[in-house]
């Protein structure tokens, strides 16, 4: 039994004629008639009543018609859903707080591009709240955010831990702070400080670290990438998770370096979040899997 055979029966019923059905379906009448006969033989009953004037639906066929229509509509729904999945898979939108971009995100996107050459990836820098809102509303398929150890992830999402590290101070190698083995909160107050804007986890942590005290001068910016660039240009120091600084091209080329903090520091987690997997397009699920695998490789390399 083939779906098109059921569609043929529905067309004959709607148009009242085998000939008109064949014309609408762009089939020859003998081909349409033969296909229907094959279905009748399979079911063991006559679906059409054939007369010299033409063929119309039989009484048995009319009784089966609601079931035939139900199958056709179910197949149509399946085709529409498959089309929606394919269209949704044409672009994956990922919101990120721009941390661990070089060791994690960029290599993953490169690998994803090789296996999904026709799927676009849109990477959008945003704050945690914006990413969470985008995930809930469908604007983002995946989200990369930081959280401090002990923070409870939103219950609306599936959350997977990718990387775990500690806050460190990112400085230029020729900075006064770079001469220190460990940096205290008091040391930070003596230099211009580049602080993440409110809404980022590192803004919350630095405010706690400084106990409400203000540095000699401060800048406010969005995301680790801009913070590192500002450090490289000599505008000040910033506090970031170590996994955002280690291995960065600016560090590899000697434009920035980092020093640990003297205070007890909480762990910072980079987590990957998404809605329930069934609500995420297939391409986004594939990118999710690659991010998890790449994070495992990064952790293994650091442990080794």
Steps between C-alpha positions, in 0.01 A plus 500: 500500500630843403381838616434617146250216452294641786531846351363362172191365675445833675529686167249272326258551789540878498475539120244226440687358203804287430570707189492837678715358781759382247504846337551678832772258608674520159475124452365294217163348581623140445794559738271643766251218457772234525643652818155500660443139394825399668382662821161327472669162459714569809197599709275229357209728406386738226561864587357629170178416329572471131229564241491569129458871586814495720619408852386645831560412863330177611301450818792308651739775394274765654505317832878493491529860384531658851795270571657579163469874564646455849809325359546766229477783755745323733750465215453868415574594861811285492620665180439848641685410821792363298505819295498712814787293641699544181439875491583538869818303440604755238628730774613440856495802731730487800507762773829534688651715772820486294716288724721204399435613143841401363565164670140376478258685277704579190642147451152355552341731244776411254433128548125554473546688173686204352215259577214746434618705201157651425406591858572853618616567855413835653704577814349783704674660797256571782457502876371200691148638540477582130616151409250339733220712360606411145502129584152519647358702211673297229741775391798284601544127453796473738655718769854517643500670839712520814385426849671489837522167681188467711276697265187312407444479124152595376272195513354589159816384320717196461841609636831327430826606664777548244796661681588585858761752612588785737490878466839647411629850428575564133776760455761619251843344554649849557236590763599564861254228598684248279800527733297344781468124553147537637270801490286621788182704491701794634741467205209519256389830652828665400462440125233588243259209500301371203177361641229302328169681493225413747330182389819298461613249762847658512346839583329339799822328607720812475248704698514233771882482483543875545241517776331797339825701477575683175830478310697810403328499163281248326360417159185302436472264206313204355663159493844354554621555144469879518646495851813318380544738208481797734762339725726438200473868409619602848170637633509299821445156650194278508381196692395201291470122535837339431354293214426826320865612510705181471588424142350820366692634196571822690664295776689280253643809330600667827241781490332390824577272791326406824564471871301311766310683769625483858149461641305176516327491166183310411495274198355643181308264276442535129173324424308421184125541516209418273130437517385141521682308222175419320439873448844565348566460124715207396790720388502671840506161670801409288680822597414431864666159477813645340532765774475233769762285326736793445471596868598146597811533281592834656462358851708193414776716350519718810498202731787348303 
